[in-house]
Amino acid sequence: MLDKTSFSTLRLQDNEVMRDAQYFEYTSSANPIGAKLISRVPYRSFLNSLYDDGPTRIVPLDLSTELGVDYPATGPALMANFLRIVAGEKLSVNPNATSQVFYVLEGHGTVAQKDSAFRFGAGDFFSLPGGAEVVLAAESTARLYYVNDGPLLSYLGVDFSRARFTPTLYPAARAQQELENVSNAPGAAQRNRVSVLLGNTHFPQTRTVTHSMWAMFGVVAPKTMQKPHRHQSIALDFIPNCKPGVYTLVGTEVDANGDIIDPVRVDWTPGMAFVTPPGYWHAHFNESDDVAHVIPLQDAGLQTYLRSLDIQFAR
């Protein structure tokens, strides 16, 4: 039985546990983006000049100010970076993340994490879990594109607990051959995208490179365009190679013909990255005489598992 002193203490605790409670009228708060209570994912391009030369370093592609968060982030759930490692030097990363995906733009060397180590070269992809330091050593000067899901863990307020997959290498020659097979298949020219998705045997339901992330390797043939589509995952697009005259149009709406209304144009240059916000229509155009490639890294593993990716294709 509680005495008066205990009862008074309990009432004080009741006041404390109600202190942060709030109540909102539904129609004014159910769409916080429309009500401008939360920022949209911004358009942004990051040029190759950020890591073309200079010392060994990590170049964070940080949009935390625009996203209104107090931790580094390129999107709500992903952090993208350019890496430059001078020949004979090393660079290490160890984020609080469950998934890390790398693409090697140039150079070669080795990567090691705990008991796993392997060589990397230009055109390779590789994925690594979190939970342990990753050491990259360059034998020739290397530049890499690197994305992890650290912002997702920061938002959830959790730490890495266990690996869902083991270090996995996708060699350049095999990735290129798989893409050529898709490109040469009957009907390829009529597909909305000509590309391959990198998968992992641990994730048969989502068919994605990790449980939270998606990696696509796509090609846009000369004098062609790939019609608009959209999805609810952010795309952190990386351009490994292209000639002048290749670009993407991005916008929020399409007309009756399936064309993007009042689009923003992003001109491609080799080694650049750009943000395609979730839910935005985007189409790729190649007006040059050579092939161009694009590598979107997305939080689509998570979105696919949540059954919320919602890919749609324009007419």
N, C-alpha and C positions, 0 to 999 in steps of 0.2 A: 504494500500500500504506500502511495506517495505522500510524503509530508508536504507542508506548504512551501518549504524551501526548494524541494525537488520539483514541485509543480511550477514554481516560478522559473526555475532553470529550463524546464521543458518548454514553457511558453516562449522563452527567449530563443531557444533553438528553433521552434516553429517559425518565428519571425525571420531567422537567418535563412532557413531553407526556402522561404517564399520570396526572398529578397530579389532574386534574378528573374522571377516569372514575369512573362509578358503575354498579352493577348492582342491579336490583330484581326480586323475585319477581312474576310476571305478574299473578296474581289480586288481589294487594293494591295494585297500582299502575296497572292498565289503566283504572280508572275513578277519576280523582283527585277528582272532585266527590263521588262517593259515599263515598270514603275521607276526605273533608274535607281533602284536601291543597291544593285550590284553591277559592276562594270562588265561590258562585253569583252570577249577576247579580242584584242586589237589586231589589225593588220600590221605586219612589220617584216621588213626584209633585212637580212644581215649579209653583207658583202664579203667576198673572199679576201679583200684587203685586210680584214681583221686578223688573219693568220697566215698570210702569204710569206712573210719574212719575219725576222727578229728572233728573240730567244725562245727557249722551251717554255711553254706556258699553257694554261687553260683559259679560254675566252668564253665566259658564261654569256649566253644569249638571254639576258635577264629582263623580264617584263613585270617584275614584282610590284613596282610602283603603279603601273597601269592596271594590274589585277587587284590591287589593294590588299596585298598580303605582306607579312613581315619575314618571309623566307624566300630564297631565290626560286624563281619559277619562270618558265617560258609560256606555260599554259597551266590551267588549274591542277592538272595531275602530272605534268611532265616538265623536265628541265633539260634543255638542249645546250650543247657546248661545242665549240671548235677546239681541237687539240693540235698543238704544234710541238714536235719533239725533234730537236736538232740531233744529227747523227752522232752516235756515241754517248748520248744522254738518256736519262730516264725521267718518267713522269708517273705519279701515282694518284689514284682516285679511290675514295672510300666513303661514298655517300650513305646516308640512312635510306636505303632503297631496297626494293625486292627484285628489280629488273634493270639491267643495263644492256644497251645495244650500241654497237660500234660499227661504223663503216670506214674503211681505209681509202682515202682519196689518193694518197701517194706515199711512197716509202715502204720499208719493210723492217721487221724486227721481231721481238718476242713479247708475249704477254703472259703474266703469271698471277695466279690467285691461289693461295694455300698450296695444295699438293698438285694443282693442275698448271701446266705450262705448254704453250705451243707457239709456233711461228705465225706471223701475219704478213701479208703483202698487199699491194695495191689491188683494189677491187674486192677484197674479202669483207664479209660481214662476220661478226661474232657476238654472242650474247653471254652474259655472265650474271649470276645472282648477286645479291648484296651480301652483307654480313662479314666481308673480309676485304682487305686492301687489294687493289689491282695495280700491278706494276707493269708499265709499258716501257720497253727499251728499244730505241731506234738504232738500227745498223746503218740505214741511210735516212736522211731527214724525212720525217713522216708528218702527214696532216690527216686528221681523222674527224669524223662527225660522231658525236657521242650524246646519247639521250638516256636519261634514267627517270624512274617514277618517284623520286624523292619528294616532290611537292604533295603527292597523294598521301604519303605517310605523315608529312608535316601537318596537313589538314586534319587527318584522323587523330593526330596526337599519339601515334604508336611508333614502336621501334621494330626493326627487322627481327624476326624470331627464327625462321627456318627457310632453307632453300627449297624452292618448288621445282628446280631443274638444275642441271649441271652445266659447266661451261661448254658452249657449242660453237663450232666453226662452220661457216658456210663459204667454202673456197670460191674465189672469183671465177675460175673456169667452169665450175659446176653451175653457179648461179647464172652465168652468161649463157650456158648451153640450155638450161631450163627455159630461160627467157626466149631464146631463139626458137625452141620447140613450140612455144606458145605463139610466137609471132608468125611462124610458118604454117600453123594449123589452119585447116579450112574454116573460112568465116572470120578469121582474125580481124580483118579490116572493118567488119561491121560491129565489133565489140566496143562497148563504151570505154574500156581501158584494156590495153595490151600489157599484161604484167603478170608477175608471179608473186605469191605470198610466201614468206619464209615461215615454216612451221616447226613444231617440236613434238616428238612422240608423247610427251607428258600432257599435251593439251589437245586431245582429239576432238573435243566438242567445239572449241573456238578456232582451231586451225591457225593459231597465231604463234609468233616467235617466242613470246612468254605469256604467262597468264594475264598480265595487264597490258602488254604492248603488242602492237602489230607493226611489221616491217614489210613494205612492198618494194619490188624492183620492177620499174616500168619503163617502157620505151614509147617515144612518139616519133613515128616515121616521118621522113621528109615530105613536105607539101601535104600534110594531113592535119586534121583537128580531131580532138577527142571531146565529144559532146558533154554538156554539163551533167554533173551529178552532185549529190550532197549526202552528208551523214552527220550524226551527232557527236562523233569523235573529232577532236582537234587534229589537224594534220600539220606536222612540222616537216615541211618539204625540203629536201636537199637535192641540189643539182650537181651531179658528178661531171657531166659533160654536155655541151651544146655549142652550136654556132649562133651568131647573131640572127635574130628573127624568130626566136622561140619565146613564148610568153604564156601566161595564165591570166584568164579573166575571172574575177571573183565578184559575187554580188548576192544580195538577199532574196531576189525574186527573178523568175523567168516569165517570158510572155507566152502567148498561145503557140508560138512556133518553137518554143524550147530554148530561146536565146535569153541570155542574162540581161536584165534591165539595169542601165546605168552602172556598168561594171567598173571595178578597180583593176587596172592592168599591172601585172608584175612581169617585168622583162627578166629573162633568165641570163645568168652568167655562170660559168663553171666555178664550182666550189662555194656557191652562195646557199643560203637557206632562207625560207620565208614561212610565215604563219598563215594557214588557211583556217579561219575560225569555224567552230562547230556549227552545223546547220546552214552554212553558206554554200550556194551553188558555185561550182568552179569548172572551167573548161580549159584544155590545153591546146595550143596552136603551134605548129612548126612550119614556118614559112621559109626555112633554110633548105639547103640541098643535102643535109647530112642528118643522121639520126641523133636524137637527144634522149637522155635518160633522166628519170626522176625517182627519188627514194623518199616516200612519205613514211615517217615514223609517227605512230598515233597511239592513243590510249584505247584503241579499239578492241584489244583483248578483254579489258574490263567491260567496255560497252557491249561487246558481243555476249559475254557471260550474263550481264544484267538484262539482256534481250532488249536493249534500248538503242542499238547502233542505227537502225532505221535508214539504210541506204536507199536513196531514191534516184531515178534516172529521168532526165528531161526527155521530151519527145524527140 
